[in-house]
Amino acid sequence: MKSRILPASGLALITAIGLAGCGGGGSENTIQTSNTTMGQELMDLDKSRQQGLIDDKEYEKAKKEILKRYN
């Protein structure tokens, strides 16, 4: 009788471990997209400079990166 209980409990354990990694936690994969335009990015960047969040050197570097991304 013990020989039947042991394999059944072992099978249950293996099944439980296998199901634990199958997305049973309810997590979902999502893709986020951005509809920000080049103009909006440049305006936001300029606003950051005006507020003193970035200096002129950082502004110019980021501006070049934005322009490069859209061209």
OpenMM code with the backbone's topology and positions (N, CA, C; nanometers):
from openmm import Vec3, app, unit

residues = "MET LYS SER ARG ILE LEU PRO ALA SER GLY LEU ALA LEU ILE THR ALA ILE GLY LEU ALA GLY CYS GLY GLY GLY GLY SER GLU ASN THR ILE GLN THR SER ASN THR THR MET GLY GLN GLU LEU MET ASP LEU ASP LYS SER ARG GLN GLN GLY LEU ILE ASP ASP LYS GLU TYR GLU LYS ALA LYS LYS GLU ILE LEU LYS ARG TYR ASN".split()
positions = [
    Vec3(0.0814, -0.1183, 0.0000),
    Vec3(0.0000, 0.0000, 0.0000),
    Vec3(0.0864, 0.1255, 0.0000),
    Vec3(0.1951, 0.1228, 0.0745),
    Vec3(0.2830, 0.2370, 0.0765),
    Vec3(0.3449, 0.2622, -0.0609),
    Vec3(0.3645, 0.1588, -0.1376),
    Vec3(0.4259, 0.1759, -0.2685),
    Vec3(0.3354, 0.2570, -0.3621),
    Vec3(0.2045, 0.2512, -0.3426),
    Vec3(0.1122, 0.3299, -0.4246),
    Vec3(0.1018, 0.4736, -0.3757),
    Vec3(0.1114, 0.4968, -0.2482),
    Vec3(0.1003, 0.6315, -0.1922),
    Vec3(0.2241, 0.7136, -0.2265),
    Vec3(0.3400, 0.6541, -0.2162),
    Vec3(0.4631, 0.7246, -0.2439),
    Vec3(0.4688, 0.7759, -0.3881),
    Vec3(0.4450, 0.6920, -0.4897),
    Vec3(0.4486, 0.7438, -0.6254),
    Vec3(0.3409, 0.8494, -0.6510),
    Vec3(0.2235, 0.8331, -0.5927),
    Vec3(0.1174, 0.9316, -0.6139),
    Vec3(0.1553, 1.0651, -0.5514),
    Vec3(0.2128, 1.0637, -0.4324),
    Vec3(0.2524, 1.1890, -0.3687),
    Vec3(0.3699, 1.2515, -0.4438),
    Vec3(0.4575, 1.1665, -0.4953),
    Vec3(0.5687, 1.2179, -0.5750),
    Vec3(0.5200, 1.2822, -0.7037),
    Vec3(0.4204, 1.2200, -0.7665),
    Vec3(0.3619, 1.2759, -0.8883),
    Vec3(0.2941, 1.4092, -0.8589),
    Vec3(0.2248, 1.4172, -0.7456),
    Vec3(0.1588, 1.5416, -0.7075),
    Vec3(0.2610, 1.6520, -0.6850),
    Vec3(0.3725, 1.6182, -0.6224),
    Vec3(0.4783, 1.7152, -0.5975),
    Vec3(0.5394, 1.7646, -0.7281),
    Vec3(0.5667, 1.6742, -0.8182),
    Vec3(0.6241, 1.7106, -0.9482),
    Vec3(0.5265, 1.7989, -1.0264),
    Vec3(0.3998, 1.7651, -1.0226),
    Vec3(0.2976, 1.8444, -1.0914),
    Vec3(0.2889, 1.9847, -1.0323),
    Vec3(0.2914, 1.9941, -0.9005),
    Vec3(0.2835, 2.1242, -0.8341),
    Vec3(0.4034, 2.2110, -0.8693),
    Vec3(0.5205, 2.1525, -0.8703),
    Vec3(0.6417, 2.2274, -0.9058),
    Vec3(0.6353, 2.2716, -1.0516),
    Vec3(0.5884, 2.1824, -1.1385),
    Vec3(0.5780, 2.2162, -1.2806),
    Vec3(0.4798, 2.3279, -1.3067),
    Vec3(0.3684, 2.3269, -1.2358),
    Vec3(0.2671, 2.4310, -1.2567),
    Vec3(0.3063, 2.5643, -1.1966),
    Vec3(0.3944, 2.5647, -1.1015),
    Vec3(0.4351, 2.6891, -1.0369),
    Vec3(0.5023, 2.7838, -1.1355),
    Vec3(0.5664, 2.7327, -1.2371),
    Vec3(0.6342, 2.8169, -1.3338),
    Vec3(0.5548, 2.8405, -1.4605),
    Vec3(0.4277, 2.8093, -1.4621),
    Vec3(0.3475, 2.8205, -1.5835),
    Vec3(0.2605, 2.9451, -1.5865),
    Vec3(0.2994, 3.0477, -1.5174),
    Vec3(0.2213, 3.1708, -1.5216),
    Vec3(0.0978, 3.1667, -1.4357),
    Vec3(0.0942, 3.0814, -1.3387),
    Vec3(-0.0206, 3.0708, -1.2515),
    Vec3(-0.0371, 3.1912, -1.1595),
    Vec3(0.0621, 3.2800, -1.1568),
    Vec3(0.0557, 3.3963, -1.0692),
    Vec3(-0.0271, 3.5090, -1.1259),
    Vec3(-0.0820, 3.4943, -1.2438),
    Vec3(-0.1665, 3.5970, -1.3021),
    Vec3(-0.0893, 3.7120, -1.3645),
    Vec3(0.0403, 3.7001, -1.3786),
    Vec3(0.1163, 3.8088, -1.4395),
    Vec3(0.0955, 3.8065, -1.5903),
    Vec3(0.0946, 3.9243, -1.6482),
    Vec3(0.0751, 3.9347, -1.7923),
    Vec3(0.1901, 4.0125, -1.8529),
    Vec3(0.2273, 3.9775, -1.9730),
    Vec3(0.3277, 4.0525, -2.0459),
    Vec3(0.2586, 4.1642, -2.1213),
    Vec3(0.3114, 4.2840, -2.1090),
    Vec3(0.2540, 4.3972, -2.1800),
    Vec3(0.3634, 4.4694, -2.2566),
    Vec3(0.3227, 4.5320, -2.3638),
    Vec3(0.4131, 4.6138, -2.4436),
    Vec3(0.3627, 4.7564, -2.4352),
    Vec3(0.4507, 4.8463, -2.3945),
    Vec3(0.4130, 4.9862, -2.3873),
    Vec3(0.4729, 5.0587, -2.5067),
    Vec3(0.3909, 5.1384, -2.5697),
    Vec3(0.4386, 5.2178, -2.6807),
    Vec3(0.4283, 5.3651, -2.6448),
    Vec3(0.5082, 5.4437, -2.7099),
    Vec3(0.5082, 5.5868, -2.6839),
    Vec3(0.4685, 5.6601, -2.8114),
    Vec3(0.3775, 5.7531, -2.7978),
    Vec3(0.3353, 5.8332, -2.9117),
    Vec3(0.3923, 5.9741, -2.9023),
    Vec3(0.5020, 5.9899, -2.8316),
    Vec3(0.5654, 6.1197, -2.8167),
    Vec3(0.6306, 6.1588, -2.9482),
    Vec3(0.6108, 6.2828, -2.9868),
    Vec3(0.6712, 6.3320, -3.1108),
    Vec3(0.8070, 6.3931, -3.0811),
    Vec3(0.8837, 6.4134, -3.1852),
    Vec3(1.0134, 6.4772, -3.1705),
    Vec3(0.9951, 6.6167, -3.1119),
    Vec3(0.8961, 6.6890, -3.1597),
    Vec3(0.8713, 6.8243, -3.1099),
    Vec3(0.8394, 6.8248, -2.9612),
    Vec3(0.7593, 6.7282, -2.9165),
    Vec3(0.7242, 6.7205, -2.7743),
    Vec3(0.8471, 6.6879, -2.6902),
    Vec3(0.9300, 6.5971, -2.7390),
    Vec3(1.0520, 6.5630, -2.6663),
    Vec3(1.1436, 6.6842, -2.6547),
    Vec3(1.1555, 6.7601, -2.7633),
    Vec3(1.2408, 6.8790, -2.7597),
    Vec3(1.1846, 6.9853, -2.6661),
    Vec3(1.0527, 7.0021, -2.6644),
    Vec3(0.9912, 7.0990, -2.5739),
    Vec3(1.0110, 7.0567, -2.4284),
    Vec3(0.9932, 6.9272, -2.4007),
    Vec3(1.0144, 6.8772, -2.2649),
    Vec3(1.1596, 6.8957, -2.2224),
    Vec3(1.2506, 6.8720, -2.3145),
    Vec3(1.3925, 6.8886, -2.2864),
    Vec3(1.4245, 7.0345, -2.2553),
    Vec3(1.3698, 7.1254, -2.3368),
    Vec3(1.3924, 7.2682, -2.3139),
    Vec3(1.3338, 7.3124, -2.1794),
    Vec3(1.2187, 7.2600, -2.1465),
    Vec3(1.1554, 7.2930, -2.0180),
    Vec3(1.2442, 7.2464, -1.9021),
    Vec3(1.3038, 7.1282, -1.9156),
    Vec3(1.3943, 7.0776, -1.8124),
    Vec3(1.5150, 7.1695, -1.7963),
    Vec3(1.5644, 7.2219, -1.9072),
    Vec3(1.6782, 7.3149, -1.9010),
    Vec3(1.6367, 7.4446, -1.8343),
    Vec3(1.5199, 7.4971, -1.8709),
    Vec3(1.4718, 7.6222, -1.8125),
    Vec3(1.4473, 7.6098, -1.6624),
    Vec3(1.4065, 7.4935, -1.6179),
    Vec3(1.3816, 7.4706, -1.4756),
    Vec3(1.5097, 7.4394, -1.3982),
    Vec3(1.6199, 7.4295, -1.4694),
    Vec3(1.7479, 7.4026, -1.4048),
    Vec3(1.7720, 7.2570, -1.3720),
    Vec3(1.6912, 7.1697, -1.4292),
    Vec3(1.7080, 7.0267, -1.4031),
    Vec3(1.8282, 6.9702, -1.4778),
    Vec3(1.8608, 7.0297, -1.5916),
    Vec3(1.9795, 6.9913, -1.6688),
    Vec3(2.0527, 7.1180, -1.7102),
    Vec3(2.1825, 7.1075, -1.7330),
    Vec3(2.2585, 7.2254, -1.7768),
    Vec3(2.2640, 7.2300, -1.9294),
    Vec3(2.3259, 7.3344, -1.9833),
    Vec3(2.3300, 7.3532, -2.1289),
    Vec3(2.4024, 7.2389, -2.2004),
    Vec3(2.5074, 7.1877, -2.1384),
    Vec3(2.5830, 7.0776, -2.2001),
    Vec3(2.4957, 6.9519, -2.2099),
    Vec3(2.4235, 6.9203, -2.1030),
    Vec3(2.3345, 6.8045, -2.1043),
    Vec3(2.2211, 6.8247, -2.2042),
    Vec3(2.1722, 6.9481, -2.2128),
    Vec3(2.0650, 6.9809, -2.3074),
    Vec3(2.1100, 6.9546, -2.4507),
    Vec3(2.2268, 7.0050, -2.4865),
    Vec3(2.2769, 6.9884, -2.6238),
    Vec3(2.3002, 6.8420, -2.6570),
    Vec3(2.3524, 6.7666, -2.5613),
    Vec3(2.3769, 6.6234, -2.5850),
    Vec3(2.2448, 6.5492, -2.6068),
    Vec3(2.1473, 6.5748, -2.5208),
    Vec3(2.0180, 6.5080, -2.5323),
    Vec3(1.9458, 6.5508, -2.6600),
    Vec3(1.9584, 6.6771, -2.6957),
    Vec3(1.8952, 6.7281, -2.8178),
    Vec3(1.9511, 6.6553, -2.9402),
    Vec3(2.0824, 6.6376, -2.9443),
    Vec3(2.1444, 6.5650, -3.0560),
    Vec3(2.0937, 6.4215, -3.0633),
    Vec3(2.0785, 6.3577, -2.9475),
    Vec3(2.0298, 6.2195, -2.9445),
    Vec3(1.8856, 6.2107, -2.9958),
    Vec3(1.8030, 6.3081, -2.9582),
    Vec3(1.6641, 6.3098, -3.0044),
    Vec3(1.6598, 6.3290, -3.1554),
    Vec3(1.7340, 6.4267, -3.2052),
    Vec3(1.7354, 6.4534, -3.3491),
    Vec3(1.7887, 6.3332, -3.4278),
    Vec3(1.8879, 6.2656, -3.3730),
    Vec3(1.9445, 6.1480, -3.4387),
    Vec3(1.8417, 6.0349, -3.4451),
    Vec3(1.7638, 6.0184, -3.3395),
    Vec3(1.6640, 5.9120, -3.3326),
    Vec3(1.5539, 5.9306, -3.4364),
    Vec3(1.5199, 6.0534, -3.4678),
    Vec3(1.4102, 6.0797, -3.5617),
    Vec3(1.4590, 6.0989, -3.7056),
    Vec3(1.5860, 6.0973, -3.7278),
    Vec3(1.6362, 6.1140, -3.8659),
    Vec3(1.6975, 5.9890, -3.9188),
] * unit.nanometer
topology = app.Topology()
chain = topology.addChain("A")
for resn in residues:
    res = topology.addResidue(resn, chain)
    for name in ("N", "CA", "C"):
        topology.addAtom(name, app.Element.getBySymbol(name[0]), res)
